[in-house]
Amino acid sequence: AEASYEHILISTPRPGVGQITLNRPKALNALSTPLMTELNAALRAFEASKEAGAVVITGNEKAFAAGADIKEMKDLNFASAFGNDFIKNWSELTQISIPIIAAVNGYALGGGCELAMMVDILYCGPKATFGQPEIKLGVIPGAGGSQRLTWAIGKAKAMEIILTGKNFSAEEAERWGLAARVFETPEACVEGALDTAETIASYGRLAVKAAKEVVNQSMENGLSEGVKFERRVFQSLFATRDQKIGMTAFAEKKKPQWTGE
Ligand code: HXC
């Protein structure tokens, strides 16, 4: 499938690690419908391959993505946006079961910021610039930004950012808890994301899948329900071979050889 992509680049730079590079540099990686369709297809392909244990999504030094494609959107009307459920397929990314890390350099605006917030771990470089400028275009965030930004950094800051359309920096994203880490250079950011992806890919796939699922569930549940869900998933992992392998290896001071079973 790799050969057929037009708006993204695909590689496997480390053992068990897939990389997807958004590649519409002339449009600052504006997230057109064809690009998002390819992104979803590539993520599905990595998930289905069983080779990839984690995926890194990145852009280039100038832009992770400067938003949904404004030129594509400008002539939509309500009937076509609602009738065709415009951008519904953006949520497919959140259905992928393997961990996804974003390595954000440059602009991550509007839908670009929303895409970055949809992934599991957000890393950024020193010049990353985040924002939800939709208000300046007469619209509002449409791919989860109002919800995920508010969850991540709280109502006061999210409201200010969304109502003013003002950008925020890499350092602010990290301080406010949106970004897990800021790196010193754009290259270090991508390498750091690949390192983390490689670490994740080195673990038993069932435990990784379960861990991602229980953390994500924390956004959906109240605390006691969430803790109970976590406990049940934890208990269920004692039915796997990888649990025996992991704990036996520890007791015997050996390196575990994961089976994914
Ligand atoms: C389509 C875009 C684009 C976008 C940039 N371009 N952003 N095309 N959609 N979101 C195009 C420009 O039109 C231009 O094309 C080329 O990329 C280079 O951009 P410039 O503006 O010349 O670059 P620069 O002067 O460096 O300014 C960078 C920028 C600016 C500040 C990031 O491009 C900008 O403000 N972009 C729009 C940001 C934005 O509003 N994003 C939110 C979109 S709404 P040409 O052909 O002239 O070379 C959104 C809704 C999400 O995302 C909700 C649902 C998903």
py3Dmol code that shows the C-alpha trace and the ligand (Angstrom):
import py3Dmol

protein = """\
ATOM      1  CA  ALA A   1       0.000   0.000   0.000  1.00  0.00           C
ATOM      2  CA  GLU A   2       2.983   2.334   0.763  1.00  0.00           C
ATOM      3  CA  ALA A   3       3.665   3.211  -2.840  1.00  0.00           C
ATOM      4  CA  SER A   4       0.219   4.635  -3.439  1.00  0.00           C
ATOM      5  CA  TYR A   5       0.325   7.519  -0.933  1.00  0.00           C
ATOM      6  CA  GLU A   6       0.470  11.033  -2.321  1.00  0.00           C
ATOM      7  CA  HIS A   7       0.272  13.297   0.738  1.00  0.00           C
ATOM      8  CA  ILE A   8       2.212  11.315   3.359  1.00  0.00           C
ATOM      9  CA  LEU A   9       5.507   9.403   3.561  1.00  0.00           C
ATOM     10  CA  ILE A  10       5.775   6.044   5.270  1.00  0.00           C
ATOM     11  CA  SER A  11       8.811   4.330   6.777  1.00  0.00           C
ATOM     12  CA  THR A  12       9.874   1.843   9.449  1.00  0.00           C
ATOM     13  CA  PRO A  13      12.920   3.602  10.925  1.00  0.00           C
ATOM     14  CA  ARG A  14      13.340   1.400  14.018  1.00  0.00           C
ATOM     15  CA  PRO A  15      12.397  -2.178  14.889  1.00  0.00           C
ATOM     16  CA  GLY A  16       8.640  -2.254  15.471  1.00  0.00           C
ATOM     17  CA  VAL A  17       8.232   1.473  14.793  1.00  0.00           C
ATOM     18  CA  GLY A  18       6.183   2.964  11.974  1.00  0.00           C
ATOM     19  CA  GLN A  19       6.687   6.572  10.921  1.00  0.00           C
ATOM     20  CA  ILE A  20       4.187   8.701   9.034  1.00  0.00           C
ATOM     21  CA  THR A  21       5.399  12.071   7.755  1.00  0.00           C
ATOM     22  CA  LEU A  22       2.721  14.519   6.650  1.00  0.00           C
ATOM     23  CA  ASN A  23       3.954  15.716   3.289  1.00  0.00           C
ATOM     24  CA  ARG A  24       2.181  18.701   1.749  1.00  0.00           C
ATOM     25  CA  PRO A  25       4.985  21.168   2.525  1.00  0.00           C
ATOM     26  CA  LYS A  26       3.783  23.847   0.089  1.00  0.00           C
ATOM     27  CA  ALA A  27       0.465  24.032   1.944  1.00  0.00           C
ATOM     28  CA  LEU A  28       2.122  23.786   5.394  1.00  0.00           C
ATOM     29  CA  ASN A  29       0.655  20.271   5.611  1.00  0.00           C
ATOM     30  CA  ALA A  30      -2.940  21.531   5.522  1.00  0.00           C
ATOM     31  CA  LEU A  31      -5.071  18.519   6.404  1.00  0.00           C
ATOM     32  CA  SER A  32      -7.205  17.966   3.325  1.00  0.00           C
ATOM     33  CA  THR A  33      -9.701  15.122   3.117  1.00  0.00           C
ATOM     34  CA  PRO A  34      -7.408  13.106   0.805  1.00  0.00           C
ATOM     35  CA  LEU A  35      -4.522  13.522   3.282  1.00  0.00           C
ATOM     36  CA  MET A  36      -6.660  12.401   6.214  1.00  0.00           C
ATOM     37  CA  THR A  37      -7.918   9.404   4.219  1.00  0.00           C
ATOM     38  CA  GLU A  38      -4.312   8.387   3.578  1.00  0.00           C
ATOM     39  CA  LEU A  39      -3.313   8.962   7.202  1.00  0.00           C
ATOM     40  CA  ASN A  40      -6.118   6.681   8.374  1.00  0.00           C
ATOM     41  CA  ALA A  41      -5.213   4.031   5.794  1.00  0.00           C
ATOM     42  CA  ALA A  42      -1.544   4.108   6.824  1.00  0.00           C
ATOM     43  CA  LEU A  43      -2.401   3.799  10.523  1.00  0.00           C
ATOM     44  CA  ARG A  44      -4.730   0.891   9.771  1.00  0.00           C
ATOM     45  CA  ALA A  45      -2.010  -0.759   7.695  1.00  0.00           C
ATOM     46  CA  PHE A  46       0.554  -0.444  10.516  1.00  0.00           C
ATOM     47  CA  GLU A  47      -2.005  -1.798  12.985  1.00  0.00           C
ATOM     48  CA  ALA A  48      -2.880  -4.725  10.731  1.00  0.00           C
ATOM     49  CA  SER A  49       0.741  -5.568   9.873  1.00  0.00           C
ATOM     50  CA  LYS A  50       1.444  -6.768  13.448  1.00  0.00           C
ATOM     51  CA  GLU A  51       5.003  -5.558  12.839  1.00  0.00           C
ATOM     52  CA  ALA A  52       4.499  -2.098  14.273  1.00  0.00           C
ATOM     53  CA  GLY A  53       4.192  -1.744  18.043  1.00  0.00           C
ATOM     54  CA  ALA A  54       3.984   2.050  17.937  1.00  0.00           C
ATOM     55  CA  VAL A  55       3.691   4.799  15.326  1.00  0.00           C
ATOM     56  CA  VAL A  56       5.221   8.286  15.142  1.00  0.00           C
ATOM     57  CA  ILE A  57       3.421  11.026  13.211  1.00  0.00           C
ATOM     58  CA  THR A  58       5.447  14.081  12.277  1.00  0.00           C
ATOM     59  CA  GLY A  59       5.569  16.922   9.758  1.00  0.00           C
ATOM     60  CA  ASN A  60       8.517  19.127   8.875  1.00  0.00           C
ATOM     61  CA  GLU A  61      10.421  21.901  10.627  1.00  0.00           C
ATOM     62  CA  LYS A  62       8.058  24.652   9.484  1.00  0.00           C
ATOM     63  CA  ALA A  63       4.760  22.873  10.049  1.00  0.00           C
ATOM     64  CA  PHE A  64       3.325  19.842  11.731  1.00  0.00           C
ATOM     65  CA  ALA A  65       0.041  20.963  10.148  1.00  0.00           C
ATOM     66  CA  ALA A  66      -1.367  24.491   9.769  1.00  0.00           C
ATOM     67  CA  GLY A  67      -4.949  23.274  10.072  1.00  0.00           C
ATOM     68  CA  ALA A  68      -7.715  21.727   8.099  1.00  0.00           C
ATOM     69  CA  ASP A  69      -7.523  22.778   4.441  1.00  0.00           C
ATOM     70  CA  ILE A  70      -9.214  26.193   4.395  1.00  0.00           C
ATOM     71  CA  LYS A  71      -9.371  26.239   0.584  1.00  0.00           C
ATOM     72  CA  GLU A  72     -11.273  22.949   0.633  1.00  0.00           C
ATOM     73  CA  MET A  73     -13.630  24.168   3.369  1.00  0.00           C
ATOM     74  CA  LYS A  74     -14.403  27.667   2.205  1.00  0.00           C
ATOM     75  CA  ASP A  75     -17.283  26.794  -0.131  1.00  0.00           C
ATOM     76  CA  LEU A  76     -18.959  24.224   2.108  1.00  0.00           C
ATOM     77  CA  ASN A  77     -22.442  25.065   3.281  1.00  0.00           C
ATOM     78  CA  PHE A  78     -24.355  23.622   6.198  1.00  0.00           C
ATOM     79  CA  ALA A  79     -26.145  21.046   4.059  1.00  0.00           C
ATOM     80  CA  SER A  80     -22.914  19.648   2.605  1.00  0.00           C
ATOM     81  CA  ALA A  81     -20.979  19.796   5.898  1.00  0.00           C
ATOM     82  CA  PHE A  82     -23.756  18.152   7.896  1.00  0.00           C
ATOM     83  CA  GLY A  83     -25.128  16.007   5.084  1.00  0.00           C
ATOM     84  CA  ASN A  84     -21.736  14.424   4.339  1.00  0.00           C
ATOM     85  CA  ASP A  85     -20.651  14.529   7.997  1.00  0.00           C
ATOM     86  CA  PHE A  86     -17.563  16.601   7.134  1.00  0.00           C
ATOM     87  CA  ILE A  87     -14.409  15.542   9.065  1.00  0.00           C
ATOM     88  CA  LYS A  88     -16.117  12.553  10.691  1.00  0.00           C
ATOM     89  CA  ASN A  89     -13.279  10.346   9.481  1.00  0.00           C
ATOM     90  CA  TRP A  90     -10.782  12.378  11.540  1.00  0.00           C
ATOM     91  CA  SER A  91     -11.901  10.385  14.598  1.00  0.00           C
ATOM     92  CA  GLU A  92     -10.710   7.119  13.041  1.00  0.00           C
ATOM     93  CA  LEU A  93      -7.256   7.868  14.421  1.00  0.00           C
ATOM     94  CA  THR A  94      -8.624   7.477  17.943  1.00  0.00           C
ATOM     95  CA  GLN A  95      -9.800   3.941  17.136  1.00  0.00           C
ATOM     96  CA  ILE A  96      -6.257   2.703  16.419  1.00  0.00           C
ATOM     97  CA  SER A  97      -5.156   0.302  19.154  1.00  0.00           C
ATOM     98  CA  ILE A  98      -1.376   0.784  18.932  1.00  0.00           C
ATOM     99  CA  PRO A  99       0.196   3.829  20.606  1.00  0.00           C
ATOM    100  CA  ILE A 100       0.698   6.913  18.450  1.00  0.00           C
ATOM    101  CA  ILE A 101       3.247   9.619  19.244  1.00  0.00           C
ATOM    102  CA  ALA A 102       3.203  13.043  17.603  1.00  0.00           C
ATOM    103  CA  ALA A 103       6.540  14.804  17.043  1.00  0.00           C
ATOM    104  CA  VAL A 104       5.411  18.401  16.535  1.00  0.00           C
ATOM    105  CA  ASN A 105       7.688  21.041  15.007  1.00  0.00           C
ATOM    106  CA  GLY A 106       6.501  24.361  13.638  1.00  0.00           C
ATOM    107  CA  TYR A 107       2.827  25.199  13.245  1.00  0.00           C
ATOM    108  CA  ALA A 108       0.191  22.985  14.841  1.00  0.00           C
ATOM    109  CA  LEU A 109      -2.848  25.188  14.311  1.00  0.00           C
ATOM    110  CA  GLY A 110      -6.565  24.474  14.213  1.00  0.00           C
ATOM    111  CA  GLY A 111      -7.017  20.934  12.957  1.00  0.00           C
ATOM    112  CA  GLY A 112      -3.234  20.470  13.236  1.00  0.00           C
ATOM    113  CA  CYS A 113      -3.406  21.178  16.956  1.00  0.00           C
ATOM    114  CA  GLU A 114      -6.441  18.902  17.209  1.00  0.00           C
ATOM    115  CA  LEU A 115      -4.616  16.091  15.415  1.00  0.00           C
ATOM    116  CA  ALA A 116      -1.665  16.484  17.807  1.00  0.00           C
ATOM    117  CA  MET A 117      -4.036  16.329  20.790  1.00  0.00           C
ATOM    118  CA  MET A 118      -5.710  13.151  19.483  1.00  0.00           C
ATOM    119  CA  VAL A 119      -2.544  11.059  19.713  1.00  0.00           C
ATOM    120  CA  ASP A 120      -1.328   9.245  22.821  1.00  0.00           C
ATOM    121  CA  ILE A 121       1.895  11.144  23.525  1.00  0.00           C
ATOM    122  CA  LEU A 122       2.637  14.651  22.279  1.00  0.00           C
ATOM    123  CA  TYR A 123       6.290  15.672  21.952  1.00  0.00           C
ATOM    124  CA  CYS A 124       7.371  18.993  20.507  1.00  0.00           C
ATOM    125  CA  GLY A 125      10.416  20.869  19.327  1.00  0.00           C
ATOM    126  CA  PRO A 126      11.449  24.319  20.596  1.00  0.00           C
ATOM    127  CA  LYS A 127       9.686  26.259  17.813  1.00  0.00           C
ATOM    128  CA  ALA A 128       6.389  24.381  17.895  1.00  0.00           C
ATOM    129  CA  THR A 129       3.475  26.846  17.740  1.00  0.00           C
ATOM    130  CA  PHE A 130       0.071  25.682  18.870  1.00  0.00           C
ATOM    131  CA  GLY A 131      -3.286  27.388  18.551  1.00  0.00           C
ATOM    132  CA  GLN A 132      -6.954  27.148  17.714  1.00  0.00           C
ATOM    133  CA  PRO A 133      -7.414  30.114  15.327  1.00  0.00           C
ATOM    134  CA  GLU A 134     -10.818  28.995  14.002  1.00  0.00           C
ATOM    135  CA  ILE A 135     -12.552  31.962  15.635  1.00  0.00           C
ATOM    136  CA  LYS A 136     -10.702  34.218  13.170  1.00  0.00           C
ATOM    137  CA  LEU A 137     -12.291  32.276  10.294  1.00  0.00           C
ATOM    138  CA  GLY A 138     -15.805  32.558  11.673  1.00  0.00           C
ATOM    139  CA  VAL A 139     -15.946  29.000  12.971  1.00  0.00           C
ATOM    140  CA  ILE A 140     -14.860  26.999  16.023  1.00  0.00           C
ATOM    141  CA  PRO A 141     -12.633  23.961  16.570  1.00  0.00           C
ATOM    142  CA  GLY A 142     -14.373  20.987  14.941  1.00  0.00           C
ATOM    143  CA  ALA A 143     -12.168  17.959  15.529  1.00  0.00           C
ATOM    144  CA  GLY A 144     -12.253  17.728  19.300  1.00  0.00           C
ATOM    145  CA  GLY A 145     -10.191  20.829  20.133  1.00  0.00           C
ATOM    146  CA  SER A 146     -12.702  22.405  22.494  1.00  0.00           C
ATOM    147  CA  GLN A 147     -12.923  19.149  24.434  1.00  0.00           C
ATOM    148  CA  ARG A 148      -9.339  17.867  24.413  1.00  0.00           C
ATOM    149  CA  LEU A 149      -7.702  21.251  25.053  1.00  0.00           C
ATOM    150  CA  THR A 150     -10.035  21.834  27.997  1.00  0.00           C
ATOM    151  CA  TRP A 151      -9.318  18.375  29.414  1.00  0.00           C
ATOM    152  CA  ALA A 152      -5.579  18.895  29.006  1.00  0.00           C
ATOM    153  CA  ILE A 153      -5.045  22.431  30.281  1.00  0.00           C
ATOM    154  CA  GLY A 154      -8.270  23.369  32.092  1.00  0.00           C
ATOM    155  CA  LYS A 155     -11.154  25.657  31.257  1.00  0.00           C
ATOM    156  CA  ALA A 156      -9.557  29.029  32.036  1.00  0.00           C
ATOM    157  CA  LYS A 157      -6.665  28.679  29.605  1.00  0.00           C
ATOM    158  CA  ALA A 158      -8.617  26.731  26.983  1.00  0.00           C
ATOM    159  CA  MET A 159     -11.356  29.351  26.914  1.00  0.00           C
ATOM    160  CA  GLU A 160      -8.835  32.158  26.529  1.00  0.00           C
ATOM    161  CA  ILE A 161      -7.053  30.384  23.677  1.00  0.00           C
ATOM    162  CA  ILE A 162     -10.187  29.374  21.799  1.00  0.00           C
ATOM    163  CA  LEU A 163     -11.938  32.751  22.196  1.00  0.00           C
ATOM    164  CA  THR A 164      -8.907  34.851  21.249  1.00  0.00           C
ATOM    165  CA  GLY A 165      -7.350  32.560  18.650  1.00  0.00           C
ATOM    166  CA  LYS A 166      -3.931  33.415  20.093  1.00  0.00           C
ATOM    167  CA  ASN A 167      -1.117  30.921  19.631  1.00  0.00           C
ATOM    168  CA  PHE A 168       0.858  29.317  22.430  1.00  0.00           C
ATOM    169  CA  SER A 169       4.434  28.090  22.556  1.00  0.00           C
ATOM    170  CA  ALA A 170       6.131  24.733  23.007  1.00  0.00           C
ATOM    171  CA  GLU A 171       7.254  25.776  26.457  1.00  0.00           C
ATOM    172  CA  GLU A 172       3.672  26.695  27.429  1.00  0.00           C
ATOM    173  CA  ALA A 173       2.327  23.438  25.989  1.00  0.00           C
ATOM    174  CA  GLU A 174       4.757  21.521  28.178  1.00  0.00           C
ATOM    175  CA  ARG A 175       4.186  23.615  31.294  1.00  0.00           C
ATOM    176  CA  TRP A 176       0.414  23.294  30.972  1.00  0.00           C
ATOM    177  CA  GLY A 177       0.561  19.522  30.528  1.00  0.00           C
ATOM    178  CA  LEU A 178      -0.452  19.302  26.858  1.00  0.00           C
ATOM    179  CA  ALA A 179       2.986  18.224  25.644  1.00  0.00           C
ATOM    180  CA  ALA A 180       4.807  15.432  27.450  1.00  0.00           C
ATOM    181  CA  ARG A 181       8.198  16.946  26.566  1.00  0.00           C
ATOM    182  CA  VAL A 182       9.918  19.763  24.680  1.00  0.00           C
ATOM    183  CA  PHE A 183      13.186  18.934  22.952  1.00  0.00           C
ATOM    184  CA  GLU A 184      16.066  21.284  22.171  1.00  0.00           C
ATOM    185  CA  THR A 185      15.987  20.866  18.398  1.00  0.00           C
ATOM    186  CA  PRO A 186      13.470  19.663  15.799  1.00  0.00           C
ATOM    187  CA  GLU A 187      15.672  16.650  15.032  1.00  0.00           C
ATOM    188  CA  ALA A 188      15.911  15.734  18.721  1.00  0.00           C
ATOM    189  CA  CYS A 189      12.120  15.857  18.899  1.00  0.00           C
ATOM    190  CA  VAL A 190      11.696  13.318  16.082  1.00  0.00           C
ATOM    191  CA  GLU A 191      14.512  11.121  17.449  1.00  0.00           C
ATOM    192  CA  GLY A 192      13.007  11.318  20.935  1.00  0.00           C
ATOM    193  CA  ALA A 193       9.629  10.243  19.579  1.00  0.00           C
ATOM    194  CA  LEU A 194      11.255   7.327  17.736  1.00  0.00           C
ATOM    195  CA  ASP A 195      13.149   6.319  20.910  1.00  0.00           C
ATOM    196  CA  THR A 196       9.946   6.289  22.933  1.00  0.00           C
ATOM    197  CA  ALA A 197       8.110   4.393  20.187  1.00  0.00           C
ATOM    198  CA  GLU A 198      10.931   1.827  20.106  1.00  0.00           C
ATOM    199  CA  THR A 199      10.718   1.387  23.873  1.00  0.00           C
ATOM    200  CA  ILE A 200       6.958   0.864  23.688  1.00  0.00           C
ATOM    201  CA  ALA A 201       7.335  -1.534  20.754  1.00  0.00           C
ATOM    202  CA  SER A 202       9.790  -3.639  22.790  1.00  0.00           C
ATOM    203  CA  TYR A 203       7.078  -4.610  25.302  1.00  0.00           C
ATOM    204  CA  GLY A 204       4.381  -7.266  25.094  1.00  0.00           C
ATOM    205  CA  ARG A 205       1.731  -6.091  22.658  1.00  0.00           C
ATOM    206  CA  LEU A 206      -1.231  -7.186  24.783  1.00  0.00           C
ATOM    207  CA  ALA A 207      -0.084  -5.244  27.850  1.00  0.00           C
ATOM    208  CA  VAL A 208       0.606  -2.166  25.693  1.00  0.00           C
ATOM    209  CA  LYS A 209      -2.840  -2.353  24.108  1.00  0.00           C
ATOM    210  CA  ALA A 210      -4.450  -2.777  27.539  1.00  0.00           C
ATOM    211  CA  ALA A 211      -2.461   0.132  29.011  1.00  0.00           C
ATOM    212  CA  LYS A 212      -3.525   2.488  26.208  1.00  0.00           C
ATOM    213  CA  GLU A 213      -7.135   1.411  26.624  1.00  0.00           C
ATOM    214  CA  VAL A 214      -7.296   1.975  30.386  1.00  0.00           C
ATOM    215  CA  VAL A 215      -5.616   5.395  30.249  1.00  0.00           C
ATOM    216  CA  ASN A 216      -8.000   6.510  27.500  1.00  0.00           C
ATOM    217  CA  GLN A 217     -10.945   5.260  29.526  1.00  0.00           C
ATOM    218  CA  SER A 218     -10.020   7.740  32.272  1.00  0.00           C
ATOM    219  CA  MET A 219     -11.406  10.481  30.015  1.00  0.00           C
ATOM    220  CA  GLU A 220     -14.784   8.741  29.774  1.00  0.00           C
ATOM    221  CA  ASN A 221     -15.445   7.505  33.321  1.00  0.00           C
ATOM    222  CA  GLY A 222     -15.828   8.819  36.842  1.00  0.00           C
ATOM    223  CA  LEU A 223     -12.939   7.788  39.119  1.00  0.00           C
ATOM    224  CA  SER A 224     -14.453   4.744  40.833  1.00  0.00           C
ATOM    225  CA  GLU A 225     -15.812   3.361  37.555  1.00  0.00           C
ATOM    226  CA  GLY A 226     -12.432   3.967  35.910  1.00  0.00           C
ATOM    227  CA  VAL A 227     -10.495   2.269  38.689  1.00  0.00           C
ATOM    228  CA  LYS A 228     -12.809  -0.735  38.501  1.00  0.00           C
ATOM    229  CA  PHE A 229     -12.380  -0.943  34.717  1.00  0.00           C
ATOM    230  CA  GLU A 230      -8.623  -0.774  35.116  1.00  0.00           C
ATOM    231  CA  ARG A 231      -8.664  -3.566  37.708  1.00  0.00           C
ATOM    232  CA  ARG A 232     -10.702  -5.865  35.437  1.00  0.00           C
ATOM    233  CA  VAL A 233      -8.362  -5.313  32.486  1.00  0.00           C
ATOM    234  CA  PHE A 234      -5.383  -5.839  34.803  1.00  0.00           C
ATOM    235  CA  GLN A 235      -6.877  -9.122  36.051  1.00  0.00           C
ATOM    236  CA  SER A 236      -7.583 -10.285  32.499  1.00  0.00           C
ATOM    237  CA  LEU A 237      -3.887  -9.966  31.600  1.00  0.00           C
ATOM    238  CA  PHE A 238      -3.184 -12.940  33.886  1.00  0.00           C
ATOM    239  CA  ALA A 239      -4.768 -15.012  31.120  1.00  0.00           C
ATOM    240  CA  THR A 240      -1.916 -14.109  28.743  1.00  0.00           C
ATOM    241  CA  ARG A 241       1.394 -15.875  28.099  1.00  0.00           C
ATOM    242  CA  ASP A 242       3.214 -12.543  28.134  1.00  0.00           C
ATOM    243  CA  GLN A 243       2.317 -12.068  31.805  1.00  0.00           C
ATOM    244  CA  LYS A 244       3.926 -15.416  32.660  1.00  0.00           C
ATOM    245  CA  ILE A 245       6.900 -14.616  30.449  1.00  0.00           C
ATOM    246  CA  GLY A 246       7.406 -11.130  31.890  1.00  0.00           C
ATOM    247  CA  MET A 247       7.155 -12.075  35.549  1.00  0.00           C
ATOM    248  CA  THR A 248       9.127 -15.312  35.181  1.00  0.00           C
ATOM    249  CA  ALA A 249      11.890 -13.440  33.345  1.00  0.00           C
ATOM    250  CA  PHE A 250      12.055 -10.919  36.183  1.00  0.00           C
ATOM    251  CA  ALA A 251      12.270 -13.640  38.816  1.00  0.00           C
ATOM    252  CA  GLU A 252      14.964 -15.464  36.822  1.00  0.00           C
ATOM    253  CA  LYS A 253      16.851 -12.243  35.988  1.00  0.00           C
ATOM    254  CA  LYS A 254      16.434 -12.853  32.245  1.00  0.00           C
ATOM    255  CA  LYS A 255      15.243 -10.671  29.344  1.00  0.00           C
ATOM    256  CA  PRO A 256      11.633 -11.470  28.416  1.00  0.00           C
ATOM    257  CA  GLN A 257      10.955 -12.830  24.926  1.00  0.00           C
ATOM    258  CA  TRP A 258       7.467 -11.514  24.226  1.00  0.00           C
ATOM    259  CA  THR A 259       5.036 -13.610  22.199  1.00  0.00           C
ATOM    260  CA  GLY A 260       2.093 -11.250  21.843  1.00  0.00           C
ATOM    261  CA  GLU A 261      -0.092 -14.035  23.254  1.00  0.00           C
TER     262      GLU A 261
END
"""
ligand_1 = """\
55
HXC
C -4.988 25.673 3.292
C -3.014 26.702 3.877
C -3.328 26.559 5.242
C -4.562 25.924 5.590
C -1.428 27.548 5.082
N -1.833 27.315 3.830
N -2.323 27.102 5.960
N -3.838 26.255 2.914
N -5.353 25.515 4.555
N -4.932 25.721 6.866
C -1.150 27.644 2.563
C -1.181 29.127 2.299
O -2.422 29.479 1.722
C -0.034 29.290 1.343
O -0.436 28.839 0.086
C 0.982 28.278 1.894
O 0.239 27.354 2.687
C 2.025 28.925 2.779
O 1.360 29.654 3.775
P 1.664 31.209 4.092
O 0.454 31.760 4.730
O 2.202 31.901 2.893
O 2.859 31.051 5.165
P 3.257 32.070 6.311
O 3.188 33.482 5.812
O 4.554 31.570 6.823
O 2.149 31.916 7.443
C 2.009 30.724 8.137
C 0.627 30.699 8.904
C -0.510 30.954 7.880
C 0.627 31.765 9.981
C 0.506 29.303 9.552
O -0.328 30.069 6.766
C -1.872 30.701 8.439
O -2.389 31.516 9.210
N -2.517 29.604 8.058
C -3.856 29.266 8.442
C -3.883 28.796 9.876
C -5.316 28.462 10.314
O -6.183 29.346 10.342
N -5.572 27.210 10.648
C -6.876 26.768 11.091
C -7.654 26.335 9.921
S -9.328 25.989 10.356
P -0.039 29.639 -1.261
O -0.784 28.907 -2.324
O -0.454 31.044 -1.045
O 1.457 29.467 -1.325
C -9.259 24.453 10.971
C -10.583 23.863 11.346
C -10.400 22.613 12.116
O -8.264 23.841 11.070
C -11.710 22.048 12.467
C -12.042 20.779 11.838
C -10.944 19.905 11.474
"""
view = py3Dmol.view(width=600, height=400)
view.addModel(protein, "pdb")
view.setStyle({"model": 0}, {"cartoon": {"style": "trace"}})
view.addModel(ligand_1, "xyz")
view.setStyle({"model": 1}, {"stick": {}})
view.zoomTo()
view.show()
